[in-house]
Amino acid sequence: MAGSDVIFLHAPSVYDFRKKPMFYGPVSDVIPSSPVFEMYPIGFMTIASHLEAAGFRTRIVNLAVEMLHDDKFDAERRIRSLKADVFAIDLHWMPHVHGATEIAALVKKHHPDSKVEFGGYTASYFWEELIKRPETDMVMRGDTTEEPTVRMMAALQGDGDLSEVPNLVWKDDQGKVHNNPASYSPESLDEIKFDYGSVIKSTLRHMDIRGALPWYGWEKLPLTSVFTVRGCSMNCAECGGSIYANSRVSCRKAPAYRSPEKLAEDMDMIQSYLDTPIFIVGDIRQHSEGYAERFLNAVKERKIKNHVVIELFNGAGGDHFSKLDKAFEGGWSIEFSPDSYDEGVRNALGKRYSNGSIERSVASAFENGCNRFDLFFMTGLPFQTRESAIDSVKASKKLWGLVGKDDELLIFNAPFAPFVDPGSRVFEEPEKWGYRFFARTLEEHKRLLENPSWKHVLSYETKWMDRDMIAETTYDAAIELATMEYDCSRISASVLEQRKERTETARLLMRKVDEIMAVQDKEERESRLWAIREEGIRLMNSTICDKKDLDWKAGSIWRNSPRALTGLVRSFLR
């Protein structure tokens, strides 16, 4: 098989998680991927699209998905079989630090003459520590690195100079580190190529559908996304995407938006390939009401028939929701993350809207045609006590009472885990926010991930809740939430008992791991952990929430294959 110019590698959170007795807990119950965090960032697609357009050959290899699919899959053997000038490894989310660095070492072991490049949010924050690692040749900083990566590849192939590539940290042949100015941060996203077709073409070229999947199971229930913005106008204390964090980490002083017309064009391109839900990342009102109006008009003109999922960053009313209902022919749903029902906690985070605003949003959405409304709370926030966390889930009873029994209002609660985003105000000023951290460096976070219990992977505890209380409250809140759901006649008595039993089993397993970790003899400790590993694997997904509640109604990629092929023909004609 011919080699590639760039191969994008996505690692599991921990390498090799299949050979360790690990008990994940509920750290990924409210995201599409498993606790292995096998979902790669959208940047893989956009950067690959730019490289392909510039004449470079690319490939995406999701090692984490391959490892989940097959216990016998040999990741090192696959790495050894690949051929590329550059292996680009994402270190976007902090939970990948173990797998990403271990995979990088394997790449350098088997391909010493190839370059190993890191990119992503976490890589941008910890670039100084990362570039010192022997397996690292380059780190690309920033959140919009499509064009710099094209320039980097041109320079590596003799058409340019690495010292002129913005945002790049690199080693020369003598191992000297060069830190180019982090100067590339475009003010608009209109030149970014959000082209799913380029990934489909690359996948067909390499005949490797599984290796290119965004996450485990995506082929059965695909979900696509478009981006209104990179950066954010909000300044939530715990968020790595806030104004504060972006200015420190991503070289971005203000949000960069995609024009409403381009955003509608992206959605039209997606529906040419797939009849699948489209998640619009970023509240369409964040730029302005005028932006939202232009976008909804553009959507109507293009007759978008895919189901659409909209984000809310604060409350909305009937006027906004009625406009959504008129614009989206395939129906629409909402995702809203107030994080807490305690107004004091929420205001401290930077989310300055009232509980009344949440309540009016929920009721009004369904009155105006919303198909589904997902609401998310978290445990382990600044200024949040145990009572505050439990009261948030108790409020679900009131929220369900505002809508019809058949209205699909889904309420989730999960731990704020496992790590606090580096660069966020909480991470940079822990004392101000009442936090104590168990890890500050890249290496310290990596070591935390080697703990068998999710509780001891947590990088923090707060003035109001220590690690033990955060973990116990997480399970208490799960039982309370299930009880509220039953009281509102939204689940049956048997489902309630199943959820309570599963939650208590997970809690007891966590306590059992605590007891085993106190054993001094290493061999006995390992033996006892392995003896209960299968029970932990059984609870790997849906620990405290029903993971199936996150699924969106969609046809498999196989059912979509005729449309995808037609879309590819159209793309060649374009």
C-alpha positions as semicolon CSV with decimal commas, in nm:
position;residue;x (nm);y (nm);z (nm)
1;M;0,000;0,000;0,000
2;A;0,126;0,346;-0,091
3;G;0,220;0,569;0,197
4;S;0,062;0,900;0,295
5;D;0,204;1,245;0,342
6;V;0,018;1,283;0,670
7;I;-0,153;1,020;0,883
8;F;-0,374;1,147;1,163
9;L;-0,363;0,910;1,461
10;H;-0,617;0,912;1,742
11;A;-0,519;0,727;2,059
12;P;-0,735;0,588;2,340
13;S;-0,728;0,775;2,667
14;V;-0,497;0,513;2,816
15;Y;-0,266;0,286;2,620
16;D;-0,320;-0,008;2,640
17;F;-0,647;0,005;2,838
18;R;-0,724;-0,358;2,746
19;K;-0,424;-0,478;2,944
20;K;-0,502;-0,289;3,264
21;P;-0,763;-0,349;3,534
22;M;-0,947;-0,018;3,499
23;F;-1,279;0,089;3,649
24;Y;-1,398;0,390;3,454
25;G;-1,710;0,498;3,636
26;P;-1,942;0,764;3,490
27;V;-1,680;0,990;3,332
28;S;-1,828;0,961;2,980
29;D;-2,194;0,886;3,046
30;V;-2,313;1,207;2,880
31;I;-2,090;1,214;2,569
32;P;-2,112;0,994;2,256
33;S;-1,781;0,815;2,312
34;S;-1,695;0,553;2,572
35;P;-1,459;0,613;2,870
36;V;-1,179;0,534;2,625
37;F;-1,261;0,876;2,473
38;E;-1,229;0,737;2,121
39;M;-1,389;1,041;1,951
40;Y;-1,134;1,238;1,751
41;P;-1,169;1,617;1,707
42;I;-1,332;1,774;1,400
43;G;-0,992;1,927;1,322
44;F;-0,885;1,595;1,172
45;M;-1,144;1,643;0,898
46;T;-1,083;2,012;0,832
47;I;-0,703;1,990;0,830
48;A;-0,717;1,680;0,608
49;S;-0,952;1,864;0,369
50;H;-0,706;2,153;0,333
51;L;-0,412;1,917;0,284
52;E;-0,595;1,714;0,019
53;A;-0,692;2,033;-0,164
54;A;-0,323;2,131;-0,163
55;G;-0,227;1,797;-0,318
56;F;-0,112;1,606;-0,009
57;R;-0,230;1,253;0,066
58;T;-0,390;1,205;0,407
59;R;-0,541;0,929;0,615
60;I;-0,723;0,910;0,948
61;V;-0,655;0,606;1,169
62;N;-0,862;0,590;1,487
63;L;-0,661;0,339;1,689
64;A;-0,898;0,374;1,986
65;V;-1,198;0,258;1,780
66;E;-0,998;-0,032;1,639
67;M;-0,898;-0,139;1,991
68;L;-1,259;-0,123;2,111
69;H;-1,382;-0,325;1,814
70;D;-1,135;-0,607;1,855
71;D;-0,960;-0,721;2,174
72;K;-0,695;-0,886;1,958
73;F;-0,623;-0,578;1,748
74;D;-0,249;-0,506;1,771
75;A;-0,209;-0,127;1,775
76;E;0,169;-0,143;1,761
77;R;0,158;-0,374;1,461
78;R;-0,079;-0,134;1,283
79;I;0,153;0,158;1,357
80;R;0,448;-0,038;1,224
81;S;0,258;-0,110;0,899
82;L;0,174;0,254;0,829
83;K;0,392;0,478;0,614
84;A;0,385;0,857;0,630
85;D;0,616;1,156;0,629
86;V;0,427;1,302;0,925
87;F;0,222;1,133;1,195
88;A;-0,014;1,395;1,339
89;I;-0,145;1,302;1,684
90;D;-0,422;1,496;1,849
91;L;-0,379;1,602;2,210
92;H;-0,691;1,812;2,223
93;W;-0,869;1,685;2,534
94;M;-0,655;1,632;2,842
95;P;-0,781;1,273;2,904
96;H;-0,580;1,165;2,597
97;V;-0,243;1,257;2,740
98;H;-0,148;0,898;2,832
99;G;-0,253;0,734;2,507
100;A;-0,130;1,015;2,283
101;T;0,223;1,023;2,423
102;E;0,252;0,644;2,433
103;I;0,137;0,617;2,071
104;A;0,387;0,888;1,974
105;A;0,668;0,686;2,129
106;L;0,562;0,380;1,929
107;V;0,556;0,582;1,608
108;K;0,908;0,712;1,671
109;K;1,024;0,360;1,757
110;H;0,907;0,214;1,425
111;H;0,942;0,523;1,204
112;P;1,246;0,713;1,334
113;D;1,276;0,915;1,010
114;S;0,913;1,033;1,014
115;K;0,805;1,346;1,195
116;V;0,573;1,324;1,498
117;E;0,351;1,629;1,535
118;F;0,109;1,713;1,817
119;G;-0,181;1,954;1,790
120;G;-0,495;2,050;1,976
121;Y;-0,596;2,248;2,282
122;T;-0,396;2,056;2,543
123;A;-0,091;2,042;2,316
124;S;-0,116;2,420;2,273
125;Y;-0,123;2,472;2,649
126;F;0,156;2,227;2,740
127;W;0,371;2,283;2,429
128;E;0,686;2,358;2,631
129;E;0,665;2,030;2,819
130;L;0,557;1,837;2,512
131;I;0,839;1,949;2,281
132;K;1,097;1,828;2,535
133;R;0,979;1,470;2,493
134;P;1,215;1,269;2,269
135;E;0,932;1,139;2,049
136;T;0,802;1,489;1,970
137;D;0,933;1,671;1,662
138;M;0,671;1,944;1,628
139;V;0,378;2,104;1,812
140;M;0,121;2,311;1,624
141;R;-0,042;2,571;1,849
142;G;-0,382;2,735;1,808
143;D;-0,739;2,643;1,717
144;T;-0,736;2,719;1,343
145;T;-0,427;2,550;1,206
146;E;-0,543;2,428;0,865
147;E;-0,339;2,681;0,665
148;P;-0,027;2,663;0,889
149;T;-0,031;2,283;0,851
150;V;-0,037;2,314;0,471
151;R;0,261;2,553;0,494
152;M;0,439;2,312;0,729
153;M;0,400;2,023;0,485
154;A;0,518;2,236;0,194
155;A;0,828;2,333;0,394
156;L;0,901;1,972;0,489
157;Q;0,884;1,873;0,124
158;G;1,128;2,145;0,022
159;D;0,896;2,427;-0,078
160;G;0,952;2,671;0,208
161;D;1,114;2,717;0,545
162;L;0,982;2,577;0,875
163;S;1,093;2,895;1,051
164;E;0,828;3,083;0,852
165;V;0,536;2,858;0,952
166;P;0,320;3,046;1,206
167;N;0,223;2,876;1,534
168;L;0,475;2,595;1,488
169;V;0,716;2,478;1,757
170;W;0,978;2,247;1,604
171;K;1,316;2,082;1,644
172;D;1,588;2,113;1,386
173;D;1,824;1,829;1,288
174;Q;2,046;1,906;1,590
175;G;1,749;1,886;1,827
176;K;1,737;2,261;1,893
177;V;1,386;2,388;1,968
178;H;1,245;2,676;1,763
179;N;0,931;2,857;1,874
180;N;0,771;3,040;1,582
181;P;0,535;3,325;1,677
182;A;0,177;3,213;1,746
183;S;0,047;3,474;1,506
184;Y;-0,208;3,288;1,295
185;S;-0,563;3,332;1,426
186;P;-0,803;3,426;1,145
187;E;-1,098;3,650;1,227
188;S;-1,338;3,453;1,007
189;L;-1,397;3,081;0,948
190;D;-1,525;3,123;0,594
191;E;-1,206;2,988;0,437
192;I;-1,213;2,668;0,644
193;K;-1,316;2,357;0,450
194;F;-1,573;2,154;0,644
195;D;-1,587;1,881;0,381
196;Y;-1,706;1,537;0,488
197;G;-1,652;1,427;0,130
198;S;-1,274;1,448;0,164
199;V;-1,284;1,201;0,453
200;I;-1,514;0,968;0,260
201;K;-1,276;0,977;-0,039
202;S;-0,973;0,906;0,179
203;T;-1,158;0,621;0,350
204;L;-1,245;0,461;0,016
205;R;-0,887;0,511;-0,104
206;H;-0,750;0,311;0,188
207;M;-1,050;0,075;0,219
208;D;-1,050;0,133;0,593
209;I;-1,395;0,237;0,712
210;R;-1,348;0,127;1,073
211;G;-1,020;0,311;1,115
212;A;-1,179;0,640;1,006
213;L;-1,487;0,622;1,231
214;P;-1,527;0,929;1,456
215;W;-1,625;0,708;1,749
216;Y;-1,724;0,350;1,829
217;G;-2,069;0,273;1,686
218;W;-2,085;0,587;1,468
219;E;-2,146;0,376;1,159
220;K;-2,476;0,251;1,308
221;L;-2,601;0,587;1,441
222;P;-2,403;0,861;1,270
223;L;-2,414;1,219;1,396
224;T;-2,251;1,502;1,203
225;S;-2,168;1,858;1,307
226;V;-2,107;2,207;1,175
227;F;-1,933;2,491;1,358
228;T;-2,065;2,844;1,391
229;V;-1,753;2,964;1,570
230;R;-1,409;2,897;1,708
231;G;-1,355;3,073;2,035
232;C;-1,643;3,201;2,246
233;S;-1,797;3,525;2,367
234;M;-1,867;3,377;2,711
235;N;-1,624;3,349;3,000
236;C;-1,740;3,045;3,200
237;A;-1,490;2,985;3,479
238;E;-1,442;2,611;3,429
239;C;-1,430;2,608;3,048
240;G;-1,124;2,575;2,829
241;G;-1,319;2,734;2,547
242;S;-1,387;3,061;2,732
243;I;-1,260;3,407;2,631
244;Y;-1,000;3,387;2,908
245;A;-0,872;3,043;2,808
246;N;-0,870;3,118;2,436
247;S;-0,658;3,426;2,487
248;R;-0,404;3,224;2,688
249;V;-0,400;2,901;2,489
250;S;-0,534;2,938;2,137
251;C;-0,387;3,274;2,034
252;R;-0,742;3,403;1,997
253;K;-0,852;3,741;2,129
254;A;-1,208;3,727;1,989
255;P;-1,440;3,461;1,846
256;A;-1,408;3,382;1,476
257;Y;-1,744;3,307;1,313
258;R;-1,846;3,124;1,002
259;S;-2,086;3,332;0,798
260;P;-2,452;3,223;0,818
261;E;-2,459;3,147;0,446
262;K;-2,145;2,930;0,465
263;L;-2,290;2,746;0,764
264;A;-2,606;2,663;0,569
265;E;-2,386;2,553;0,278
266;D;-2,202;2,314;0,512
267;M;-2,533;2,161;0,616
268;D;-2,641;2,128;0,254
269;M;-2,317;1,944;0,176
270;I;-2,375;1,706;0,467
271;Q;-2,728;1,624;0,353
272;S;-2,590;1,547;0,007
273;Y;-2,392;1,262;0,168
274;L;-2,593;1,151;0,471
275;D;-2,947;1,157;0,606
276;T;-2,831;1,199;0,963
277;P;-2,879;1,456;1,242
278;I;-2,662;1,768;1,218
279;F;-2,538;1,920;1,543
280;I;-2,475;2,295;1,520
281;V;-2,187;2,372;1,757
282;G;-2,230;2,712;1,922
283;D;-2,547;2,908;1,994
284;I;-2,654;3,066;1,663
285;R;-2,746;3,381;1,861
286;Q;-2,395;3,420;2,004
287;H;-2,282;3,658;1,729
288;S;-2,611;3,850;1,716
289;E;-2,983;3,810;1,650
290;G;-2,911;3,933;1,298
291;Y;-2,669;3,644;1,245
292;A;-2,936;3,396;1,358
293;E;-3,194;3,553;1,124
294;R;-2,959;3,534;0,825
295;F;-2,872;3,173;0,905
296;L;-3,233;3,059;0,937
297;N;-3,322;3,231;0,609
298;A;-3,027;3,059;0,437
299;V;-3,137;2,722;0,578
300;K;-3,488;2,772;0,438
301;E;-3,350;2,862;0,097
302;R;-3,139;2,544;0,088
303;K;-3,428;2,328;0,218
304;I;-3,228;2,144;0,485
305;K;-3,423;1,825;0,553
306;N;-3,187;1,657;0,801
307;H;-3,283;1,674;1,167
308;V;-3,097;1,961;1,336
309;V;-2,966;1,988;1,694
310;I;-2,926;2,342;1,828
311;E;-2,723;2,461;2,128
312;L;-2,847;2,717;2,379
313;F;-2,599;2,918;2,584
314;N;-2,878;3,088;2,778
315;G;-3,257;3,096;2,785
316;A;-3,476;3,147;2,478
317;G;-3,843;3,217;2,416
318;G;-4,123;3,137;2,178
319;D;-4,010;3,384;1,913
320;H;-3,673;3,208;1,871
321;F;-3,818;2,859;1,882
322;S;-4,097;2,935;1,633
323;K;-3,833;3,059;1,387
324;L;-3,640;2,734;1,430
325;D;-3,958;2,536;1,366
326;K;-4,024;2,721;1,040
327;A;-3,666;2,684;0,919
328;F;-3,587;2,315;0,977
329;E;-3,796;2,084;0,762
330;G;-3,655;1,770;0,926
331;G;-3,735;1,881;1,281
332;W;-3,511;2,020;1,553
333;S;-3,389;1,952;1,904
334;I;-3,210;2,146;2,177
335;E;-2,901;2,090;2,395
336;F;-2,869;2,318;2,698
337;S;-2,608;2,293;2,977
338;P;-2,695;2,513;3,276
339;D;-2,458;2,286;3,478
340;S;-2,640;2,362;3,804
341;Y;-2,990;2,459;3,914
342;D;-2,833;2,657;4,196
343;E;-2,836;3,016;4,070
344;G;-2,546;3,109;4,297
345;V;-2,325;2,835;4,155
346;R;-2,429;2,911;3,800
347;N;-2,376;3,285;3,833
348;A;-2,030;3,225;3,980
349;L;-1,944;3,016;3,675
350;G;-2,044;3,306;3,450
351;K;-2,384;3,177;3,338
352;R;-2,596;3,470;3,446
353;Y;-2,952;3,364;3,376
354;S;-3,228;3,266;3,616
355;N;-3,396;2,936;3,687
356;G;-3,711;3,099;3,553
357;S;-3,532;3,143;3,220
358;I;-3,450;2,770;3,213
359;E;-3,809;2,679;3,293
360;R;-3,954;2,911;3,028
361;S;-3,711;2,777;2,768
362;V;-3,808;2,415;2,832
363;A;-4,183;2,483;2,821
364;S;-4,168;2,718;2,522
365;A;-3,950;2,487;2,313
366;F;-4,206;2,207;2,317
367;E;-4,492;2,450;2,264
368;N;-4,321;2,552;1,940
369;G;-4,241;2,213;1,790
370;C;-3,919;2,095;1,958
371;N;-3,869;1,720;1,913
372;R;-3,627;1,668;2,199
373;F;-3,462;1,879;2,469
374;D;-3,143;1,760;2,647
375;L;-3,054;1,935;2,974
376;F;-2,723;1,876;3,155
377;F;-2,619;1,922;3,519
378;M;-2,278;1,847;3,675
379;T;-2,129;1,753;4,011
380;G;-1,799;1,897;4,137
381;L;-1,842;2,263;4,037
382;P;-1,701;2,570;4,213
383;F;-1,905;2,675;4,519
384;Q;-2,121;2,363;4,487
385;T;-2,202;2,172;4,805
386;R;-2,341;1,821;4,820
387;E;-2,686;1,963;4,897
388;S;-2,664;2,199;4,600
389;A;-2,576;1,912;4,366
390;I;-2,866;1,696;4,491
391;D;-3,108;1,989;4,473
392;S;-3,021;2,035;4,105
393;V;-3,144;1,689;4,016
394;K;-3,446;1,727;4,243
395;A;-3,542;2,027;4,029
396;S;-3,593;1,786;3,738
397;K;-3,933;1,699;3,885
398;K;-4,043;2,060;3,840
399;L;-3,902;2,075;3,488
400;W;-4,076;1,756;3,378
401;G;-4,394;1,896;3,525
402;L;-4,376;2,186;3,278
403;V;-4,406;1,966;2,969
404;G;-4,628;1,687;2,844
405;K;-4,565;1,329;2,941
406;D;-4,476;1,244;2,582
407;D;-4,246;1,541;2,535
408;E;-3,889;1,414;2,511
409;L;-3,722;1,617;2,784
410;L;-3,406;1,429;2,882
411;I;-3,219;1,542;3,194
412;F;-2,868;1,422;3,268
413;N;-2,631;1,460;3,562
414;A;-2,266;1,357;3,558
415;P;-1,940;1,437;3,738
416;F;-1,733;1,732;3,622
417;A;-1,460;1,487;3,528
418;P;-1,198;1,373;3,500
419;F;-0,986;1,688;3,461
420;V;-1,036;2,063;3,482
421;D;-0,954;2,228;3,149
422;P;-0,603;2,377;3,151
423;G;-0,613;2,747;3,072
424;S;-0,954;2,797;3,229
425;R;-0,993;3,050;3,510
426;V;-1,046;2,766;3,759
427;F;-0,724;2,593;3,650
428;E;-0,519;2,914;3,656
429;E;-0,661;3,053;3,983
430;P;-0,762;2,745;4,187
431;E;-0,762;2,917;4,527
432;K;-1,007;3,180;4,405
433;W;-1,251;2,911;4,298
434;G;-1,197;2,679;4,594
435;Y;-1,008;2,404;4,411
436;R;-0,713;2,187;4,505
437;F;-0,537;2,003;4,223
438;F;-0,359;1,668;4,228
439;A;-0,197;1,738;3,889
440;R;-0,062;2,052;3,724
441;T;0,183;1,926;3,463
442;L;0,130;1,707;3,158
443;E;0,322;1,421;3,319
444;E;0,125;1,445;3,645
445;H;-0,204;1,419;3,455
446;K;-0,065;1,120;3,266
447;R;0,019;0,944;3,591
448;L;-0,331;1,006;3,728
449;L;-0,477;0,821;3,430
450;E;-0,291;0,507;3,537
451;N;-0,507;0,480;3,851
452;P;-0,761;0,197;3,831
453;S;-1,050;0,392;3,987
454;W;-1,217;0,690;3,820
455;K;-1,232;0,862;4,158
456;H;-0,853;0,867;4,185
457;V;-0,819;0,983;3,825
458;L;-1,001;1,304;3,923
459;S;-0,743;1,582;3,910
460;Y;-0,917;1,794;4,170
461;E;-1,128;1,830;4,478
462;T;-1,300;2,143;4,605
463;K;-1,335;2,335;4,929
464;W;-1,692;2,206;4,949
465;M;-1,646;1,845;4,835
466;D;-1,339;1,624;4,849
467;R;-1,281;1,339;4,605
468;D;-1,479;1,091;4,812
469;M;-1,776;1,322;4,844
470;I;-1,775;1,411;4,473
471;A;-1,784;1,041;4,386
472;E;-2,048;0,948;4,644
473;T;-2,263;1,250;4,552
474;T;-2,244;1,152;4,186
475;Y;-2,405;0,817;4,268
476;D;-2,656;0,971;4,510
477;A;-2,759;1,224;4,246
478;A;-2,804;0,946;3,988
479;I;-3,045;0,760;4,216
480;E;-3,231;1,082;4,298
481;L;-3,264;1,168;3,929
482;A;-3,399;0,823;3,844
483;T;-3,646;0,850;4,132
484;M;-3,768;1,189;4,007
485;E;-3,811;1,041;3,659
486;Y;-4,020;0,759;3,800
487;D;-4,229;0,997;4,012
488;C;-4,309;1,189;3,694
489;S;-4,421;0,862;3,526
490;R;-4,145;0,883;3,266
491;I;-3,992;0,545;3,346
492;S;-4,140;0,225;3,484
493;A;-4,079;0,076;3,828
494;S;-3,866;-0,197;3,672
495;V;-3,645;0,057;3,490
496;L;-3,608;0,254;3,814
497;E;-3,495;-0,057;3,998
498;Q;-3,251;-0,146;3,719
499;R;-3,092;0,198;3,733
500;K;-3,071;0,199;4,111
501;E;-2,920;-0,149;4,113
502;R;-2,664;-0,059;3,847
503;T;-2,569;0,262;4,028
504;E;-2,528;0,087;4,363
505;T;-2,327;-0,190;4,199
506;A;-2,095;0,073;4,052
507;R;-2,064;0,242;4,390
508;L;-1,979;-0,083;4,566
509;L;-1,724;-0,165;4,296
510;M;-1,560;0,175;4,350
511;R;-1,537;0,108;4,724
512;K;-1,402;-0,241;4,659
513;V;-1,126;-0,093;4,442
514;D;-1,045;0,149;4,724
515;E;-1,001;-0,146;4,961
516;I;-0,781;-0,334;4,715
517;M;-0,560;-0,029;4,656
518;A;-0,483;-0,027;5,028
519;V;-0,319;-0,373;4,996
520;Q;0,057;-0,330;5,031
521;D;0,168;-0,635;4,835
522;K;0,177;-0,532;4,466
523;E;0,121;-0,881;4,323
524;E;-0,178;-0,947;4,548
525;R;-0,319;-0,602;4,470
526;E;-0,293;-0,662;4,094
527;S;-0,441;-1,010;4,125
528;R;-0,743;-0,885;4,317
529;L;-0,801;-0,599;4,071
530;W;-0,793;-0,839;3,777
531;A;-1,039;-1,067;3,957
532;I;-1,309;-0,797;3,945
533;R;-1,216;-0,644;3,609
534;E;-1,500;-0,808;3,415
535;E;-1,753;-0,648;3,646
536;G;-1,595;-0,312;3,572
537;I;-1,609;-0,374;3,196
538;R;-1,980;-0,454;3,225
539;L;-2,032;-0,112;3,382
540;M;-1,803;0,066;3,137
541;N;-2,088;0,247;2,962
542;S;-2,414;0,375;3,112
543;T;-2,280;0,369;3,466
544;I;-2,532;0,616;3,608
545;C;-2,718;0,731;3,293
546;D;-2,871;0,528;3,014
547;K;-2,623;0,585;2,731
548;K;-2,891;0,501;2,476
549;D;-3,068;0,823;2,571
550;L;-2,787;1,005;2,387
551;D;-2,861;0,827;2,059
552;W;-3,026;1,021;1,778
553;K;-3,260;0,861;1,528
554;A;-3,048;0,802;1,221
555;G;-2,992;0,547;0,949
556;S;-2,665;0,357;0,936
557;I;-2,392;0,461;0,694
558;W;-2,476;0,147;0,495
559;R;-2,833;0,266;0,445
560;N;-2,687;0,603;0,344
561;S;-2,437;0,459;0,096
562;P;-2,639;0,538;-0,222
563;R;-2,673;0,902;-0,112
564;A;-2,303;0,917;-0,018
565;L;-2,197;0,789;-0,361
566;T;-2,425;1,041;-0,533
567;G;-2,275;1,316;-0,316
568;L;-1,924;1,210;-0,416
569;V;-2,013;1,227;-0,785
570;R;-2,150;1,580;-0,731
571;S;-1,836;1,682;-0,542
572;F;-1,615;1,568;-0,832
573;L;-1,830;1,771;-1,070
574;R;-1,796;2,076;-0,843
